[in-house]
Amino acid sequence: MEINFNNTFSGQKQPEEKHEKVIILGSGPAGLSAALYAARAELAPLVITGTELGGQASLTFLIENYPGFPDGIGGTDLGQVFQKQAEKFGAKFDYDYVVSVDLSQRPFQVNTYNTHYQADVVIIATGASPNHLGIPGESEFTGKGVSYCATCDGWFFKEKHLIVVGGGDSALEEGLFLTRYASKVEIVHRRDELRAGAILQRRAMENEKIHFTWNTTVAEVMGNGSGIVEAVRLKDTQTQEERLVPADGVFIFIGHTPNTSIFHDQLKMSPAGYIEVDDLMATSVPGVFAAGEAADPHFRQVVTSAGMGAAAAISATRYLEEHAG
Ligand SMILES: Cc1cc2nc3c(=O)[nH]c(=O)nc-3n(C[C@H](O)[C@H](O)[C@H](O)COP(=O)(O)OP(=O)(O)OC[C@H]3O[C@@H](n4cnc5c(N)ncnc54)[C@H](O)[C@@H]3O)c2cc1C
């Protein structure tokens, strides 16, 4: 669920100063699970939600692989029950965005648009954001036919011809979802085999609305005079041949980049920007923990992110007990 901040710091009002024992950055599965565990340890954690309440999970229509929901659960619904459960035990929420942190001294400084917080412990659960192709027309037509979220935008493409870019789980899951609306979903993949899991591959292959275009990339998104997508220029990765294909929408699912730029030079990270954590979810700065996709290039699931969030909160609780006073 996307939040628009209408109370954004205008530059005229002075930010408030506040102190919190535990601040959790992010309201995805990792942040909300950390909030539940820290709340049950009676630490009254504060979650700073960011713009995406519920995280990436809230972008998908149905989650079928989170244990406890044999019939699946809507992505937004799952975020809401996570939040409700954390609130029940005393977690607090600030619907704001962290613009900078100072982790060089304690208490740590966490600055949002509206508030300058000090925190004894910080749990980073800022997750990841979808990668862009970086091709001509992509940013120009974002919201006008180019999308990174089938659940959000699929409805607008009834009986349309859609291009889905990617070959992993997300591309197939979202491509399958789009067949509810579209007349044809063409999955364009730069290789000749998919990375997606076997069940999804079978479902996609069996769906008569889905077509695969192999060894091909999208080189350009093109629009009509009204600024709406009407075609893509496809390029064969083997022959380099290019051709125009009419299309009403382009959905891009080519992986994610961790949202960790505000921690650069303050925490140890991998070259790809994932925060390095030990098996207790501790980062290179004592008292700062990280969980979920901000620190996980491998699994990137709701259940694994939630598990890391719980582990980070348990470690944070122990850290506070050891450093009491
Ligand atoms: C389309 C799609 C379908 C998916 N389907 C499934 C599925 O079926 N099953 C499954 O297990 N997984 C699925 N996933 C993956 C799953 O959603 C993620 O693994 C999971 O959401 C990661 O959780 P997270 O809490 O680490 O991060 P995220 O979910 O990325 O949440 C990050 C949170 O941090 C916040 N944030 C970011 N920057 C800041 C900042 N500066 N200040 C404050 N807050 C900030 C964001 O607003 C957000 O709330 C899917 C993902 C996508 C995109």
The ligand as a Gaussian input file, in Angstrom:
#p B3LYP/6-31G(d) Opt

LIG

0 1
 C        5.436000      -8.550000      -7.154000
 C        6.013000      -9.359000      -6.021000
 C        5.454000     -10.585000      -5.674000
 C        5.989000     -11.327000      -4.611000
 N        5.414000     -12.525000      -4.280000
 C        5.886000     -13.218000      -3.220000
 C        5.270000     -14.428000      -2.796000
 O        4.292000     -14.875000      -3.390000
 N        5.809000     -15.074000      -1.728000
 C        6.890000     -14.621000      -1.049000
 O        7.305000     -15.234000      -0.070000
 N        7.501000     -13.475000      -1.422000
 C        7.023000     -12.770000      -2.490000
 N        7.640000     -11.606000      -2.875000
 C        8.849000     -11.187000      -2.141000
 C        8.497000     -10.565000      -0.792000
 O        7.490000      -9.581000      -0.981000
 C        9.744000      -9.919000      -0.167000
 O       10.721000     -10.926000      -0.002000
 C        9.468000      -9.308000       1.184000
 O        8.437000      -8.332000       1.106000
 C       10.723000      -8.622000       1.724000
 O       10.408000      -8.108000       2.973000
 P       11.277000      -6.937000       3.644000
 O       10.526000      -6.575000       4.878000
 O       12.676000      -7.359000       3.783000
 O       11.297000      -5.736000       2.616000
 P       10.179000      -4.975000       1.781000
 O        8.974000      -5.812000       1.644000
 O       10.893000      -4.499000       0.574000
 O        9.798000      -3.744000       2.715000
 C       10.684000      -2.667000       2.880000
 C       10.020000      -1.625000       3.741000
 O       10.990000      -0.601000       4.021000
 C       10.398000       0.673000       3.784000
 N       11.481000       1.615000       3.498000
 C       12.362000       1.646000       2.472000
 N       13.198000       2.697000       2.582000
 C       12.835000       3.342000       3.724000
 C       13.302000       4.512000       4.396000
 N       14.342000       5.229000       3.943000
 N       12.669000       4.901000       5.540000
 C       11.640000       4.164000       6.050000
 N       11.170000       3.043000       5.460000
 C       11.762000       2.658000       4.309000
 C        9.399000       0.443000       2.658000
 O        8.396000       1.464000       2.664000
 C        8.835000      -0.918000       3.083000
 O        7.827000      -0.728000       4.052000
 C        7.122000     -10.838000      -3.905000
 C        7.684000      -9.599000      -4.257000
 C        7.133000      -8.863000      -5.297000
 C        7.746000      -7.531000      -5.665000

